[in-house]
Amino acid sequence: MRRISPDSPFTHEQQLPVSMKNPRRLLTAFLTCCMTAAPQNATAQSPMRTSSSVPPQVELMYVKGLRYLQNAQKTDGTYDGTYGREPGIIGFCLMSVLAHGDDPNAGPYATMVRRCVDYILSRQNKVSGYIGDSMYNHGFATLALAEAYGMVRDDRIGPALRKAVTLTLTAQKKNKTGGWRYSPESTDADSTVTGCQIVSLFAARNAGIPVPDEAFERGLKYMASCRDKKGAYGYTGPAGPRVTLTAIGSLTLSLARLKTDPSFKDSLAYLKKHLNYRDSTYPFYFEYYMSQALFHADQEVWKEWNYKNMRYLGASQAPNGSWLSDHSAAYSTSAALLSLALNYRFLPIYEQ
C-alpha cells in the first residue's frame, strides 16, 4: 500500500453515550417558510442572510463560489479535475448549497442540488450501501445525505442514508481498533477517516437515523489513542501531531458534548497557537475542519479565525468565483465555501 499523506482527504487506497435531539423539523419548516417567499434568482437572499451577522464580503464570496460550482457542473453532476468525480466531493458541493440557505428544491441552485444527489446515489452500492471506493468518499457522501435529508424532496435519500449508516457501523464492527480506515474491510484505522465517520454518524443521528451509543464510544476511544498529552492529535497515534488532525479531533469532542473534558481544553489551546497556520498540501481540507472546530469550541476564538479566513479566502478567490488547487476546483471551492458557511449556520451539523 502506498504511503498516504495524513491530511489527504480523498484516496483510492485500500462518540460516547449521547442522545442529541436536533430540532431539524422545526428548522426545516422555518427555512421552507423563509425561502418560499424569497425571490428565486441567484442573488436572492433569505432574511437570515441579509442580517448584519453575516459580513457582506462573505455573502459576495459565497455567491460567486456557488455560481462557479453551478456553471462548472456537468450534466451528470461531476466536475473536471482529480477529485471532480469523487462522491465525497460532490457531497461537499451539495452541502455548500444547503449551507447557504437557498431553497434546494426550487431555488437558484435546484438543478445543481438534484444533479449532486443523483450522482451520489448512483455511486452507492445498492446491496452494501457503500458509496464510492474509499471510506473518505463514503463518509463525506453520507454526511451530505444526512444534511440533505429533510431539506431536499427526494424519497430516495432516506433509504440510501440508512444503508450508508449500516455500512459505516458494519465496517467499525469488523475493525478491532474501533475506528475506520480506507476500506470497509480495514482492520487498522487513522484519525482522518475515523473523524470523518464520527461526524457523519452524528449528522445521521441528528437526521433521525438510529446510531448506537457504542459506535460513538468506540470511535472516540480510538481518537483519544491518537492524542498526545498536550491535546494534539497524530495520524495513527499521538506521534507527529498536526494542526489539521487536532481540528478533527476537537470537532468530534464538541459534537459529543465533551467540552468539559481536560483534553478538549488542551486541544483548543493547541489550535489557538496556530491561528496563522495554513496547510501547504491540503489547505482547503484544513480550512474546512479548522473553521468547524473553532466554531464549536470557542466563539471568540472562531471570530478571530473567521476574520483571518475571510481575508485569506478573499485574496485567493479567482475572478470566476473558484478557489484553485491541484486536486480540482470543485474540491477547493466547496471546501472553502463550507469553511465560510459557519457565518450562516443553516446546516444542522453547524448547530451548537
C-alpha positions as CSV (number, residue, x, y, z in Angstrom):
1,M,0.0,0.0,0.0
2,R,1.5,3.4,-1.0
3,R,2.0,6.0,1.7
4,I,-0.8,8.5,2.1
5,S,-0.4,12.0,3.4
6,P,-2.0,12.1,6.9
7,D,-4.0,15.1,5.8
8,S,-5.2,13.7,2.4
9,P,-8.9,14.0,2.3
10,F,-9.7,11.6,-0.5
11,T,-7.9,8.4,-1.6
12,H,-8.5,5.2,-3.5
13,E,-6.3,3.3,-1.0
14,Q,-7.4,0.4,0.0
15,Q,-18.7,9.3,20.1
16,L,-19.6,8.1,24.0
17,P,-23.2,7.9,25.1
18,V,-25.0,10.8,23.5
19,S,-28.7,11.5,23.0
20,M,-29.0,14.6,20.9
21,K,-32.4,15.6,19.8
22,N,-32.0,18.0,17.0
23,P,-34.8,20.4,16.1
24,R,-34.4,19.5,12.4
25,R,-38.1,19.5,11.6
26,L,-38.6,23.0,13.1
27,L,-35.5,24.2,11.3
28,T,-36.7,22.8,8.0
29,A,-40.2,24.2,8.4
30,F,-38.7,27.6,9.2
31,L,-36.4,27.6,6.3
32,T,-39.2,26.5,4.0
33,C,-41.3,29.4,5.1
34,C,-38.4,31.9,4.6
35,M,-37.3,30.5,1.3
36,T,-40.7,30.0,-0.3
37,A,-41.3,33.8,-0.1
38,A,-37.8,34.6,-1.4
39,P,-37.2,35.7,-5.0
40,Q,-35.9,32.7,-7.0
41,N,-32.8,34.1,-8.5
42,A,-29.1,33.8,-7.9
43,T,-28.9,37.0,-5.9
44,A,-31.9,36.2,-3.7
45,Q,-31.2,36.4,0.0
46,S,-33.1,34.9,2.8
47,P,-33.9,37.1,5.8
48,M,-31.2,35.4,7.9
49,R,-28.5,36.1,5.3
50,T,-29.3,39.8,4.9
51,S,-28.8,40.3,8.7
52,S,-25.8,42.2,9.9
53,S,-24.5,39.0,11.4
54,V,-23.2,37.9,8.0
55,P,-20.4,40.0,6.7
56,P,-21.1,41.4,3.3
57,Q,-17.8,40.1,1.9
58,V,-18.7,36.6,3.0
59,E,-22.0,36.8,1.0
60,L,-20.2,38.2,-2.0
61,M,-17.6,35.4,-2.0
62,Y,-20.2,32.8,-1.3
63,V,-22.5,33.7,-4.1
64,K,-19.5,33.9,-6.6
65,G,-18.4,30.5,-5.4
66,L,-21.8,28.9,-5.8
67,R,-22.2,30.4,-9.2
68,Y,-18.9,28.8,-10.2
69,L,-20.0,25.4,-8.9
70,Q,-23.3,25.7,-10.7
71,N,-21.8,26.7,-14.0
72,A,-18.9,24.2,-13.9
73,Q,-21.0,21.2,-13.1
74,K,-21.5,18.7,-15.8
75,T,-25.0,17.2,-16.5
76,D,-24.1,14.0,-14.7
77,G,-23.3,16.0,-11.5
78,T,-19.5,15.8,-11.8
79,Y,-16.7,18.3,-12.3
80,D,-13.3,18.4,-14.0
81,G,-10.2,17.7,-12.1
82,T,-8.6,14.9,-10.0
83,Y,-11.4,14.8,-7.4
84,G,-14.2,16.1,-9.6
85,R,-15.9,12.7,-9.9
86,E,-15.5,11.7,-6.2
87,P,-18.9,11.3,-4.5
88,G,-17.4,12.8,-1.3
89,I,-16.5,16.0,-3.2
90,I,-20.0,16.1,-4.8
91,G,-21.3,15.8,-1.3
92,F,-19.2,18.9,-0.4
93,C,-20.8,20.8,-3.4
94,L,-24.2,19.7,-2.3
95,M,-23.6,20.9,1.3
96,S,-22.3,24.2,0.1
97,V,-25.7,25.0,-1.4
98,L,-27.6,23.7,1.7
99,A,-25.4,25.8,4.0
100,H,-26.3,29.0,2.2
101,G,-30.0,28.6,2.9
102,D,-31.3,28.7,-0.7
103,D,-34.4,26.6,-1.4
104,P,-32.8,23.3,-2.6
105,N,-36.0,22.2,-4.4
106,A,-37.0,25.3,-6.3
107,G,-34.3,27.9,-5.7
108,P,-31.5,29.2,-8.0
109,Y,-29.3,26.1,-7.4
110,A,-32.1,23.4,-7.5
111,T,-30.7,21.8,-10.7
112,M,-27.2,21.6,-9.1
113,V,-28.7,20.0,-6.0
114,R,-30.6,17.4,-8.0
115,R,-27.5,16.5,-10.0
116,C,-25.4,16.2,-6.9
117,V,-28.0,13.9,-5.2
118,D,-28.4,11.8,-8.4
119,Y,-24.7,11.3,-8.7
120,I,-24.1,10.4,-5.1
121,L,-26.9,7.8,-5.2
122,S,-25.6,6.4,-8.5
123,R,-22.3,5.7,-6.8
124,Q,-23.9,3.8,-3.9
125,N,-23.8,0.0,-3.9
126,K,-27.4,-0.9,-3.7
127,V,-26.7,-4.0,-1.7
128,S,-24.0,-3.0,0.8
129,G,-24.7,0.7,0.9
130,Y,-21.1,1.6,0.2
131,I,-20.7,5.0,-1.6
132,G,-17.7,5.3,-3.9
133,D,-14.5,3.4,-3.5
134,S,-13.0,4.7,-0.3
135,M,-14.2,5.4,3.2
136,Y,-13.3,9.0,2.8
137,N,-15.8,9.3,0.0
138,H,-18.3,7.2,1.8
139,G,-18.1,9.3,5.0
140,F,-18.4,12.7,3.3
141,A,-21.2,11.5,1.0
142,T,-23.1,10.0,4.0
143,L,-22.7,13.4,5.8
144,A,-24.1,15.2,2.7
145,L,-27.1,12.8,2.5
146,A,-27.8,13.3,6.3
147,E,-27.7,17.1,5.8
148,A,-30.0,16.8,2.7
149,Y,-32.5,14.5,4.4
150,G,-35.5,16.6,5.4
151,M,-34.4,19.5,3.2
152,V,-34.3,18.0,-0.3
153,R,-37.6,16.5,-1.5
154,D,-36.3,13.1,-2.7
155,D,-37.8,9.9,-1.4
156,R,-34.5,8.0,-2.2
157,I,-32.4,9.9,0.3
158,G,-33.8,8.3,3.5
159,P,-33.3,4.7,2.4
160,A,-29.9,5.5,0.9
161,L,-28.8,7.2,4.1
162,R,-29.9,4.3,6.3
163,K,-27.9,1.9,4.1
164,A,-24.9,4.1,4.2
165,V,-25.0,4.3,8.0
166,T,-25.4,0.5,8.2
167,L,-22.2,0.1,6.1
168,T,-20.3,2.5,8.4
169,L,-21.4,0.7,11.5
170,T,-20.6,-2.7,10.0
171,A,-17.1,-1.6,9.0
172,Q,-16.5,-0.4,12.5
173,K,-17.6,-3.7,14.0
174,K,-15.1,-5.5,11.8
175,N,-12.3,-3.2,12.9
176,K,-10.5,-4.2,16.1
177,T,-9.4,-0.6,16.8
178,G,-12.9,0.8,17.0
179,G,-12.1,3.2,14.2
180,W,-12.1,3.2,10.4
181,R,-9.6,3.5,7.6
182,Y,-9.6,3.4,3.8
183,S,-11.8,0.3,3.2
184,P,-14.9,-1.2,4.9
185,E,-12.7,-4.3,5.4
186,S,-9.8,-2.4,7.0
187,T,-8.6,-3.7,10.4
188,D,-6.5,-0.7,11.2
189,A,-7.5,3.0,11.5
190,D,-6.4,6.6,11.3
191,S,-7.7,9.8,12.8
192,T,-8.7,11.4,9.5
193,V,-11.0,8.6,8.3
194,T,-12.3,7.9,11.8
195,G,-13.1,11.6,12.4
196,C,-15.0,11.7,9.1
197,Q,-17.1,8.7,10.0
198,I,-17.9,10.0,13.5
199,V,-19.1,13.4,12.1
200,S,-21.2,11.6,9.5
201,L,-22.8,9.4,12.2
202,F,-23.6,12.5,14.4
203,A,-25.3,14.1,11.4
204,A,-27.2,10.9,10.7
205,R,-28.4,10.7,14.3
206,N,-29.4,14.3,14.1
207,A,-31.5,13.4,11.0
208,G,-33.3,10.7,12.9
209,I,-31.3,7.6,11.8
210,P,-30.6,5.3,14.8
211,V,-26.9,5.1,15.7
212,P,-26.0,3.1,18.8
213,D,-24.0,4.9,21.6
214,E,-21.4,2.2,21.4
215,A,-20.4,3.4,17.9
216,F,-19.6,6.8,19.2
217,E,-17.9,5.4,22.3
218,R,-15.5,3.2,20.3
219,G,-14.8,5.8,17.7
220,L,-13.9,8.5,20.3
221,K,-11.8,6.0,22.2
222,Y,-9.8,5.4,19.1
223,M,-9.5,9.2,18.5
224,A,-8.2,9.5,22.1
225,S,-5.5,7.0,21.3
226,C,-4.2,9.4,18.7
227,R,-4.0,12.4,21.1
228,D,-0.8,13.4,23.0
229,K,-0.5,14.8,26.5
230,K,-0.8,18.4,25.1
231,G,-4.1,17.7,23.4
232,A,-2.7,17.5,19.8
233,Y,-3.6,14.6,17.5
234,G,-1.5,12.4,15.3
235,Y,-2.4,10.3,12.4
236,T,-2.4,6.7,13.7
237,G,-1.2,7.5,17.2
238,P,0.0,10.5,19.3
239,A,3.3,10.8,17.5
240,G,3.7,13.6,14.9
241,P,0.7,15.7,15.9
242,R,-0.7,18.1,13.2
243,V,-3.0,21.1,13.3
244,T,-5.5,19.6,10.8
245,L,-5.7,16.4,12.8
246,T,-6.2,18.3,16.0
247,A,-9.0,20.2,14.5
248,I,-10.7,17.0,13.5
249,G,-10.3,15.5,17.0
250,S,-11.5,18.7,18.7
251,L,-14.6,18.7,16.4
252,T,-15.6,15.2,17.3
253,L,-15.4,16.0,21.0
254,S,-17.5,19.1,20.5
255,L,-20.2,17.1,18.7
256,A,-20.1,14.6,21.5
257,R,-20.7,17.4,24.1
258,L,-17.4,16.7,25.8
259,K,-16.2,20.3,26.1
260,T,-15.6,20.0,29.8
261,D,-13.0,17.2,29.3
262,P,-9.5,18.5,30.1
263,S,-8.2,17.1,26.8
264,F,-10.6,19.3,24.9
265,K,-9.3,22.4,26.6
266,D,-5.7,21.3,25.8
267,S,-6.7,20.8,22.1
268,L,-8.2,24.2,21.9
269,A,-5.1,25.8,23.5
270,Y,-3.1,24.0,20.8
271,L,-5.3,25.3,18.0
272,K,-5.2,28.8,19.4
273,K,-1.4,28.8,19.0
274,H,-1.8,28.0,15.3
275,L,-4.4,30.5,14.1
276,N,-2.0,31.7,11.4
277,Y,-1.1,28.2,10.2
278,R,-2.0,27.1,6.7
279,D,-1.6,23.6,5.4
280,S,0.6,23.7,2.4
281,T,-0.5,20.4,0.9
282,Y,-4.3,20.3,1.6
283,P,-5.1,23.9,2.6
284,F,-8.8,23.7,1.9
285,Y,-9.3,20.5,3.8
286,F,-7.6,22.3,6.7
287,E,-9.9,25.3,6.3
288,Y,-12.9,23.1,6.4
289,Y,-12.1,21.4,9.6
290,M,-10.4,24.3,11.4
291,S,-13.4,26.5,11.0
292,Q,-15.8,24.0,12.4
293,A,-13.5,23.0,15.3
294,L,-13.1,26.6,16.5
295,F,-16.8,27.5,15.9
296,H,-17.9,24.7,18.2
297,A,-15.1,25.2,20.7
298,D,-15.0,29.0,21.4
299,Q,-17.0,31.7,19.7
300,E,-14.4,34.5,20.4
301,V,-11.6,32.4,19.0
302,W,-13.7,31.5,16.0
303,K,-14.4,35.2,15.3
304,E,-10.7,35.9,15.2
305,W,-10.1,32.9,12.9
306,N,-13.1,33.8,10.8
307,Y,-11.7,37.3,10.2
308,K,-8.4,35.9,9.1
309,N,-10.1,33.3,7.0
310,M,-12.2,35.9,5.2
311,R,-9.1,37.8,4.3
312,Y,-7.2,34.8,3.2
313,L,-10.0,33.4,1.0
314,G,-10.9,36.9,-0.3
315,A,-7.4,37.3,-1.6
316,S,-7.2,33.9,-3.2
317,Q,-10.6,33.6,-4.9
318,A,-10.3,33.6,-8.7
319,P,-12.3,36.0,-10.8
320,N,-14.6,33.2,-11.9
321,G,-15.6,32.5,-8.2
322,S,-13.5,29.4,-7.7
323,W,-10.6,28.6,-5.5
324,L,-7.8,26.7,-7.2
325,S,-5.9,23.6,-6.1
326,D,-4.1,20.7,-7.7
327,H,-7.0,18.4,-6.8
328,S,-9.9,20.1,-8.7
329,A,-11.6,23.4,-8.3
330,A,-14.8,21.7,-7.2
331,Y,-13.0,20.3,-4.1
332,S,-11.2,23.6,-3.2
333,T,-14.2,25.8,-3.9
334,S,-16.7,23.7,-2.0
335,A,-14.4,23.2,1.0
336,A,-13.6,27.0,1.0
337,L,-17.3,27.8,1.0
338,L,-18.0,25.4,3.8
339,S,-15.3,27.0,5.9
340,L,-17.2,30.3,5.5
341,A,-20.6,28.6,6.0
342,L,-20.5,28.9,9.8
343,N,-21.5,32.6,9.2
344,Y,-24.9,31.4,8.0
345,R,-25.4,28.4,10.4
346,F,-28.0,26.7,8.2
347,L,-26.6,23.2,8.3
348,P,-27.8,21.2,11.3
349,I,-24.2,19.9,11.9
350,Y,-23.3,23.6,12.4
351,E,-25.7,24.0,15.3
352,Q,-24.2,24.5,18.7
